Amino acid sequence: MSDGELVHLEIARGVATVTLDSPHNRNALSRRLLADLDRHVRAAEADQRTRVIVLTGAGPVFCSGADLKEAPEARAASEPSGPGGLVAIVNALWASPKPVIARINGPARAGGLGLMCACDIVVAVDTATFAFSEVRVGVAPAIISVVTLPRLGPTRALELFLTGDTFDARAAVGYGMINAAVSHDDLDAAIRRYADLLLQGAPAALAETKRLVRDVPRLPTAEAFHRMAALSARLFASEEAREGMAAFAQKRPPRWRS
């Protein structure tokens, strides 16, 4: 952890925790925070010790969205699709071969929902609130729609995108945006439970499972069966599968390679 960073990375027991820590603006997505976040997400993905990534926020807020107080010229000069931009970060989380858990410690707005929905599993405190607030400041949830629409579907997305209305954690569970809403006291235990479950899975098998969940719904049925049959055959012949089946037969934990 370096002094002055707005995002921190800690790796322990196979879990890399990436923490937004910009209390002065409620963890808003300033250019500095995005640059730090991009660097640490990529470092977590590249580190061979990392099997699971947890994304969270420090303080009472997860992420308040874009930093609207940042100088207009700074926002205009930023490139969302470039290195350290929101597109790169959201896509890195979405496409990461390592499972990503969002630990939502408080409210999330706008771009914060994009970070959240780019993760694979989302657990929030039951007091958290959410809103796609973009239309209320004259913009649209454009970039984050790529990862929020698959969770919401068009009917609910139109309602929430167009109204900018605030909804709570219970509603977010019902909408399919988050997996669980728990009390503040239970949040860390819930994250540990999911991380422990993910650590039991084989790394390559987890990566392929993530990919097929993203890809299969977009494929024609015949092509989906063809590609998934080939994937299944390849995985059953893999070193990971041999180790997993040997461990099962010998009634011991599998010894996965990173």
VOPA-110541 format. One record per residue: x, y, z of N, C-alpha, C, O, CB in turn. Coordinates in steps of 0.1 Angstrom, whole numbers, plus 5000, padded with zeros to 4 digits. Each point is the difference from the previous one (the first is absolute). Glycine has a CB too. Layout:
<nodes>
XYZXYZXYZXYZXYZ/...
</nodes>
This chain:
<nodes>
500949885000499150125000500950125000500950025008497249865004/501650224979500850124999499350125005498850014999502449894981/499550195026499450125005499450084988500650014989501050005030/497250044983499450084990499149934990499350064992502650095011/498249714998499249924991498550025003499650015012502349834985/497250164993498650005003499449864999498849985002501150254989/500949675005499649865000501149925006501250024997497350014982/501249875029501049915006499849864996498949964997501250205023/501049774980500049854997500649925010501250035004498850034972/499449845029500549915010499849864996498849974996500950205023/501349744981499849864996500349915012501150015006499550054970/498549855028500249915011499249884997498850004997501650195019/500349694986499349874999499249984987498949955000501050055025/500750054964499449984987499050104996499450004989501049775015/499250335005499050104998500750144999500750045009497549825003/501650204976500550144998498850105003499049994993502749934990/498550165027498950105003500450144995501150055003498349825017/499850184971500250134994499050105006498849984999502149924979/499650205029499150095008500150144995501150074999499249795020/498550204977499950144996500150085014499349975009499349984970/502350155021500250075012500250154997501150055001499949755010/497950274986500050144997498950075007499050044994502049914983/499250065037498950055008499550144997498950035003501949825014/500150234978499650144998498950024989499350105000503149965006/497549844985498950014990499249884999499449974990502150184997/498449785024499149885001500449894990499149944993499150215016/503149834989500549904991499650034986499749904992500449935027/499750294977499650044986501249964991501149995003497450205005/501149794979500949954990500750124993499850044989498749765007/502450265012500950104995501149944991500149875000499550275020/501149944972501049954992501149925008500549904996499150294987/500849875028501049945009499549865005500849915000500050325007/498049774998499549875005499949904989500449885002498350245015/500849914971499949914989501449954996500249884997497850234995/503049975008501449964997500549905010500649904997499850324992/499449815024500449915011499249874999500649895002500050305012/498149814983499249884999500449924989500149875001498050255009/502249934978500449934989501349935003500249884997498750284988/502149915021501349945003499849885010500649904998500550324998/498149805014499949895010499249884996500349895003499950295014/498749854975499349884994500949924992499949875000497950265000/502949934991500949924991501149935008500449894997499250284985/500949905029501049935008499449885007500749905001500550325003/497649795001499449895007499849884990500249895003498650275012/500849884972499749894991501349934996500149884997498050254994/503049955008501349954996500849925011500849924997499350274987/499549835028500849945011499649855002498849975001501350265011/500949694987499749855001499549965013499449895001502450084983/498350115027499449975013498550015000499349955008502950125003/497350014980498650045000499149894993500349974989500450275011/498449715008499049914994498650074999499249964991502149855018/498450285000498750075001500350155002500950035008497949765001/500450304985500250145002498750055007498949974996502650064983/498750065031498950065006500150154998501150065003498849765015/499150254977499950144998499150065010498949965002501650024974/500050125032499250075010500350145001500950054993499049735020/499550294997500350145003500350025014499549925009499050154972/502250035022500350045014499050105004499550084992502949875006/497250065015499150095005498549964998499849894997501950294998/497449925006498649964999499449994986498849964999501050165023/501049914968499550004986500849914991501250005002497950235001/500349694989500849924990500550094989501250014999497449795006/500650264988500450094989498950094996498949954997502749884995/498650305007499050104997499950034985499350104997501049995026/500449844969500050024986501150104995501050025007496549944994/502350104988501050104994500250115010499150055007500249894970/501950115023500350125008499650124993500850064992501249825019/496850174992499450114993500750145004499850104993498049775005/502950135012500750125005501450014993500750115002498049885020/501749914971501350014994499950104989499050024994501549745011/500650314992500050114990499549954987500449904995501550215017/497249974982499449964987501149964990499849914992498250235013/503149944994501049984990500749865003500449944990499950315007/499849715016500649875003499149894995500449904995500750205025/497649924982499049894996500050004984500049894995498650145026/501550084973500050004985501249944994500049944990498650265011/502549815007501349954995500149855002500949944994500150285010/498249725005500149865003499449924989499150054993500850005031/500749834974499549914989499549875007500849925004500950184979/496949895017499549885007500549874995500149905007497950234997/502349864983500549874994501549985001500549904997497650124987/502650085021501549995000500449945013499249965009501050244977/501149785016500649945012499650085012500050135000501949784987/497650035024499550075011498750064999499550075009502849984996/497049924984498650054998499049905005500349895003500550244978/498049925020498949925006499849874991499749895006499250325004/501149804977499849894991501049895004499749885001499450274981/502249895018501049905003499949935013500249885001501350264985/498149935024499849955014498849905000500149895005501050325005/497849844985498849925001500249874992499649895004499050314998/502049814986500349884992501049915006499949884999499650254981/501549925027501049925007499349925011500349885002501550284994/497249905012499349925010499149904993500049885005500150325010/499249844975499049914993500749884994499549895001499150314994/502549824998500749904993501149935008500749914995498850224985/500749915032501149945008499849845001498949965003501350265011/500949714984499949855001499849965015499649895003501850094976/498950115030499949975014498650055005499650124997502949895006/496849925005498750045006500250135007500950025008498349754993/499850324998500050135006498750025009498949984995502550124986/498849935031498950025010500050155003501050065003499249715007/498650294989499850145004499550005014498949945003500650134974/501249995032499650025014499550145001500750105001501049735008/497050194991499350134999499850055014499049965007499949994971/501950145027500050055014499050115002499850045012502649884990/497050134987499150125002499450044987500149924990501250165029/498250044980499350044987500949994988501250025001497450135013/500749834975500750004987499150074990498849995000502449795004/499550314988499250084990500749994987501349994999497950175019/500149844971500550024986501249914998499849885000499450365000/501949824997501249924997500349895010500649904997500350304990/498849835026500249905010499249884998500549895003499950295013/498449834978499349884996500649924989499949884999498050245008/502849964984500849934989501149915006500249894996499250304989/501349875025501149925006499349875007500649894999500850325005/497649825003499349895007499549894991500249885003499150295014/500049874972499449904991501049934991499749904994498350235007/503349924998501049944993500649885008500749914994499850304995/499249785024500549895008499149884999498850014995502150165021/499649724988499249874998499049975011498949954998503149974991/498450125023499149985012500050135008501050065002499549694999/498350295003499950135007499249985013498949955000501150174978/500749925033499450005013500050145005501050075000499749695005/498150295000499950145005499550005014499249915004500450174972/500750035031499450025013498550034997499750064990502550025021/496949884998498650024998499550145001498950034996500849745013/501250324995499750145001500450084987499750124999500549875026/500549944966500550074988498850044991499049935000503149935001/498150254992499050044990500750024987501350014999497350115018/500649884972500650004986499250094992498850025002502049755001/499850294986499350084991500850024987501250035001497550095018/500649874970500650044987499750154998498950034995500949744995/501050325015499750145002500450084988499950135000500349845024/500349974965500650074989499050104993500450124998501049684998/497350165002499150094993499750135007499750104995499349704995/501250195023499750125009501250114999499850115005498849745010/502550114979501050104997500350024985501050054996500049895027/498150014969500050024986500849904992500450044988499450195018/500549664999500849904992499249865001498950005005503350125000/498449784989499449875000500949895006501250024999497450054981/500949825025500949895005500549924989499849884999498950115022/502150084970500449944988501049885002499749894996499950334993/501649815016501049905002499549895009500249884997501650295000/497649865014499749905010498849914995499749905006501150255012/498549904972498849924995500549864995499349915000499550304994/502549795001500549874995500049895010499849884997501650254987/498849915029500149895010498750005009499849905007502750124993/496850095000498850005008498749944993499249945007501850265005/499049824975498849954993499949855000498949955002501350244983/500949735015499949865001499449955013499349905001502650084984/498350105026499449975013498650045001499149935006503150095004/497450104984498750055002499049964990498849985003502350215007/499349794978499049994989499450134996500150105007499449675001/500050244979499550134995498950065008500050135001500749794977/498350015027498950065006500450075013499650125002498949704988/502250115019500450075012501150104997500050115007499549685006/501450194978501050104997499350134995500450115004501249714990/497450174998499350134995499450075012500250125001499349774977/499950045031499550065012501050085008499950115003498449714998/502850115002501050055009500950104993500450105006499649695007/500350194974500950094993499250144998500650105001500649704988/497650195007499250124996499650085012499950124999499349764981/500450055031499550085011501150055010499950105006498149764992/503250075002501050035009499649985015500650055009500250124975/498149755018499549985013500949925009500849914995496950104995/502350025023500949935009499249875005498850005003502350225005/499749674993499449875005501049945010501250035000497649944978/500649955030500849945012500549874996499849944989498850195027/502249814994500749874998499049894998500349914992501650175022/497049924993499049894998499550004985499849904994499550115030/500450114971499550014986501149964991499849934990498750265016/502849844997501149974991500249844999500349954990500850275016/498649715005500049865000498949954990500249914992500750085032/497950064978498949964991500250034986499549934991499150115028/502250074978500350044986501149914994500250014988499050225017/501549695003501149924995501350084999501049954995497449924993/501650255018501350085000501049955011501250014997497450184995/500949775019500949955010499549865005498949964998501650275010/500549694997499649865004499550005014499149915003502750014983/498650175023499649995014500150145007500950084996499849685005/498450275008500050115008500149965015499149925004499650224979/502349905024500249955013500350125010500250114995500749674996/499050205021500350105010501550044999500849924996497350005019/502250204990501450045001500849915007501249974996498150265003/500249715012500849915008500349874993500949935003498150175017/500149864971500249884993500750014986500249904994497750025018/502450204984500550024987501449934997500149924991498850305009/502049795010501349944998499949845000500749944992500450265018/498049754998499849865001499449954986500449894996499350125029/499450064970499449964987501150014989500049914991497750185016/503150014993501150004990501049895001500449934991499350325009/500649725013500949885002499449874996500749924994500350205025/497749874983499449874995500149994985500349894995498150125025/501250094973500149994985501549984996500249924991497850235007/502949925008501449994996500549855003500749944991499750315014/499249705006500449865003499449904990500749904996499550165029/498649964971499449924991500750014986500249894994497650135018/502550104984500750024987501449945001500549944989498250265007/502049805015501349955001500049844999501149954997499650255017/498249744987499949864998500049964986500349884996498550105025/500850114970500049974986501350014993500950065005496850034995/502449844989501349994992500150144992499050044994500949705005/501350325001500150134994499650004985499250094996502649955020/498649874976499650004986498649974998499350064991503049875003/497149985014498649974999499250125004498950024994501649745012/499950325004499350125004500050104989499050064996501649905028/500650054969500150104989499149964989499350094994503049965013/497649824989499249964989498550015004499250034991502649825001/497950135020498650015004499550144999498950034996501449785020/500650294989499750144998499750034986499050074996502449995024/499549894971499950044986498749944993499450074993503149945006/497249875005498849944993498750075005499150014992502149775006/498850265014498850085005499850134992498950044997501449865026/500850164973499950124992499749974986499250074993502550045022/498949784979499949984986498849924995499450034990503049975011/497249905007498949914995498750074996499449974990501749855024/498450274994498850074997500050074987498950034994500749995030/501650024971500150074987500149914988500050054989501050145024/499149684989500349914989498749934995499149985008503249985001/497650024978499049914995500049865007501149965003498950174975/498949815023500049875008500949904995500849945007496950104998/502349934982500949904994501550035002500849925004497450044979/502250175015501350045003500449995015501149965003498850194977/499249885028500249995015500349865004501049975007497550224997/500749714991500249865003501449964994500749925007496850034993/502850094988501249964994501250055008501049925003497950084975/501150125026501150065007500149955014501149975005498750234981/499149775021500049955013500449865001500649955010497650214996/501549764984500449864999501549994999500749925006497150014983/502850165002501450004999500750055013501149955003498650104972/499750055031500650055013499949885011501049985007498350264987/499649705006499949895010501049894998500749955009496950104993/502649914985501049904997501450055004500849925006497849994975/501750215016501450055003500250015016501149965004498850174975/499149915028500150015015500149865006500849985009498050234991/500449694995500149875006501449944997500449915008497250064989/503150074993501349954997501250085006501149974998497949944981/500650195029501050095005500749955013499549915006499250284985/502449875012500849965012499150035013500049935009502250114979/497150075011499250045011498949895003499849975011500650274984/499049714995499049905001500649875006499349945008499350164973/502549875014500749885006500350015014499749915008501350054970/499450165026500350025015498750015008499949945010502250194983/496949935001498750015008499449865002499549975010500250264980/500349694999499449875002500849915009499549925007499550114970/502449985022500849925009499850045014499949925009501850064973/498250155021499750055013498749955005499849965012501650244984/497649804996498749955004500049855003499549965010499450214975/501849755007500149865003500849975012499749915008500250054968/501150125027500949985012499550085012500649995011501349984974/497050105014499350075011501050105007500250005012498349804991/502150284988500950105005499750134992499450004990502449835016/498750295000499850124992500950004988501149955000498450175021/500049934968500850014988501150105001499950105008498149844979/503150035007501250105000500050074987500649964990500749895025/498050274984499950084988501350084998500650045010496949974993/502950004985501050094996499450144997498950014995502549804996/499350305012499550134997499850024985499650104995501649995026/
</nodes>
